[in-house]
Amino acid sequence: MIPLWMATAALAAEPVGIPGVEPGPPPPADQVDANTREVASGLRCPVCQGLSVADSSSKTSIEMHLTVRELVAAGYSKEQINAFFVSRYGEWVLLAPESSHWIVWLAPLLVGGLGIAWIGSLVVGSRKKSNPAGAPVAPKPSDDYERQLLAEVDE
């Protein structure tokens, strides 16, 4: 079994980075925390339900937060870090949808609007069929007294 201090030293010796992606210039030291918070707030915790990596206190989330911090300090952009986590966890790891997925958000509204328009056209069509000329429909008398009363009114 490897002692904890040796494992920590081995992890610290590993280079931080995203394979195949060149980082930009590292941000100033006073901006690293703010940039880390911004990136981590957009990533979903894989363990918690509905929490961002910045808001969660799970072990996985803390590890992801440390990875984000290291990548920000190395000079990677928010888009590069998001792409890194998407490649590992899938697109669900992003709390906000990508701009290319706007159809997923608008499709239910579009289908609902088309359904309401279709139902409206059926209602209007059935009303036109029952009274095509638009003339008022006389009520049908239900008994003899009503027939006699309506006959007197029509005279």
Secondary structure by P-SEA (a helix, b strand, c coil): cccaaaaaaaaaacccccccccccccccccaaaaaaaaaaaaccccccccccccccccaaaaaaaaaaaaaaaacccaaaaaaaaaaccccccccccccccccccaaaaaaaaaaaaaaaaaaaaaaaaacccccbbbbbbccaaaaaaaaaaac
